[in-house]
Amino acid sequence: MNPAKILVVDDEKVICAGCEKILGEAGHQVKTTLSAKKALDILKEDPFDIVITDIKMPEMSGMELLNIIKKEHPDITVIVITGYSTVETAVEAMKLGAFDYLPKPFTSDQAVLVIERAVERRTLLAETMRGKKEISKAQQIFENLPVGIIVVNGNKQIEDINSSFTKMMGVGDRRNNLKGKPVSSLQGDWLTEIFELQEAVDRKICLSDRNLNVHIITVPLEEERKWVGMLIDISKLEQQREEIMKLKKELLEKSQEVINKQMRVAQEIAGLLGETTAETKTTLLKLIDLAKREEGL
């Protein structure tokens, strides 16, 4: 069991001393005060996991303290002590947010046991909150992925889908309305056919009605009998590829034009000089090389 930081509030010194000894020996960090008002001052300066408070005290009752703690420090677990251990008192305290109560007089075993239950509850709540945060974070990442993702069960129903997928399929922000619906609700016969295959798929598809080129990949989640589909917009890649091919073609045409020009010049010079010597040939090659550099090739 994880140790807890506990504040004991009781106007009886013997109760405070007893709780400090019993719970301290159980491994908890314990602080005591004889006043509910003083307890509020302590809580403003120092955080605690659990507060054990007597119900009947001068100046401010344990019920009043419970109310204030629940408003100002909702994460603190409160356990009340009552010498008037009627069912009505216990029920009232629980309605106000108390986790449990200890009737006076109580044994050391009772005190340790109620604290153990409180610590277990706090641990479970903390784990639940962490789990919710992790799920929320994962969902946020899933939703903001540039790649379209869809999860389909064995009945060809959509279990989850992100906005990137719906946008590429031309259904806008209907993702929440699509959950539980058949894949055919996306109005893409090709997509329905792919999931009906019940096998891994890796294809490139042209969605001419939306002027898109997409890459669809499906993989199985065999243990869960589900399929995950990934949809990637490759339209820009295809466009870039076309632009590169066009640029290469233009560069080749320019290169050929320059080479042809250089060859004509060389032929004319050779014609003027007649039969060229080795030295003349070397000079011609240098001229051609210089022309290439000037053309930026």
Buried (B, 14 or more C-beta within 10 A) or exposed (E): EEEBBBBBBBBBEEBBEBBBEBBEEBEBEBBBBBBBBEBBEBBEEEEBBBBBBBBBBEEBBBBBBBBBBBEEBEEBBBBBBBEEBEEEBBEBBEEBBBBBBBBBEBEBEEBBBBBEBBBEEBEEEEEEEEEEEEEEEEEEEBBEBEBBBBBBBEEBBBBBBBBBBBBBBEBEEBBEEBEEBBBBBBEBEEBBEBBEEEEEBEEEBEBEEBEBBBBBBBEEEEEEEBBBBBBBBBBEEBEEEEEEEEEEEEEEEEEEEBBEEBEEBBEEBBEEEEEBEEEBEEBBEEBBEEBBEEBEE
